[in-house]
Amino acid sequence: MKNYLLFGIIVISVIIAGYFFIQNQQEAQPPVMGNIKSDECVIENPDPGGYLLKICDYLVSHKDTVYPNKKPHEYKIEKIEFGKYPSDVGKEYAEMELIKVYLDCCFGAGDIAYFNKETKEVVYFSPGDR
């Protein structure tokens, strides 16, 4: 009888420990980007062109349809290119001069923000491979 009682206590202890381990792991997971908690963009070291702040604002205002690979305020700029990119963003941008801002994410297949060169507004955001 003592063996059954001891076995029962061990089994219950393992179940309880497993429950708390799983709960702790779920809390440690990063939040899903579709559920951005803040509607404010705070860029600690804004870039001279203000690109990061505009990207963050765009992502927050499109959080129901655009799912970036990072929190909007955590990006850094890898490089910037100027040109026409209709095949990247759609036919409606075929004649528009765009600024293509590559962001630090995803080992070379990173997120890209496209700006209208004249208005300096984000017109499209392309999340990289996840």
PyMOL commands that set and color helices and strands:
alter all, ss='L'
color gray80, all
select helices_A, chain A and resi 2-28+33-35+51-61+72-74+86-89+91-93+106-108
alter helices_A, ss='H'
color red, helices_A
select strands_A, chain A and resi 77-83+98-103+112-116+122-126
alter strands_A, ss='S'
color yellow, strands_A
deselect
rebuild
show_as cartoon
